[in-house]
Amino acid sequence: MINKTPLFSTLDKLPKNLTVDHLIFIEKVQKGLVDSENDFTKTKDESKQILSKWLK
């Protein structure tokens, strides 16, 4: 979830042609950074195992 305060403080810095896709991308990157800081990540082997189910 994107919090209001960071969103409002950065809106002026964003391009005028901003789309919802851009906002979703920003939210996903923020979540990934938080997950990484909290050691909630997967190893390369764990990732390969998970992705192998989809990439058959």
C-alpha positions in Angstrom: 0.0 0.0 0.0 1.2 3.5 -0.8 1.0 5.9 2.2 -0.5 9.3 1.6 2.3 11.4 3.0 5.1 10.0 0.7 2.7 10.0 -2.2 1.8 13.6 -1.8 5.3 14.7 -1.1 6.5 13.1 -4.4 3.6 14.0 -6.7 5.2 17.3 -7.7 8.3 15.5 -8.8 6.5 13.0 -11.0 5.9 13.5 -14.8 2.7 15.1 -15.8 1.8 12.1 -18.0 1.9 9.8 -15.0 -0.3 6.7 -15.3 -1.7 4.2 -12.9 0.8 1.7 -14.2 3.6 4.1 -13.0 2.0 4.2 -9.5 1.7 0.4 -9.4 5.3 0.1 -10.4 6.5 2.5 -7.7 4.4 0.7 -5.1 5.9 -2.7 -6.1 9.5 -1.3 -6.0 8.8 0.1 -2.5 7.4 -3.2 -1.3 10.5 -5.0 -2.7 12.8 -2.6 -0.9 11.0 -3.1 2.4 11.0 -6.9 1.9 14.7 -6.8 1.2 15.4 -4.7 4.3 13.5 -7.2 6.4 15.3 -10.2 4.9 12.0 -11.4 3.3 13.7 -12.6 0.1 14.3 -15.8 -1.8 17.5 -17.4 -2.8 18.3 -17.9 -6.4 17.6 -21.6 -6.0 14.3 -21.0 -4.2 13.3 -18.6 -7.0 14.2 -21.1 -9.7 12.1 -23.7 -8.0 9.1 -21.4 -7.7 9.4 -20.2 -11.3 9.8 -23.6 -12.7 6.2 -24.3 -12.0 5.2 -21.5 -14.3 7.9 -21.8 -16.9 7.3 -25.4 -18.1 
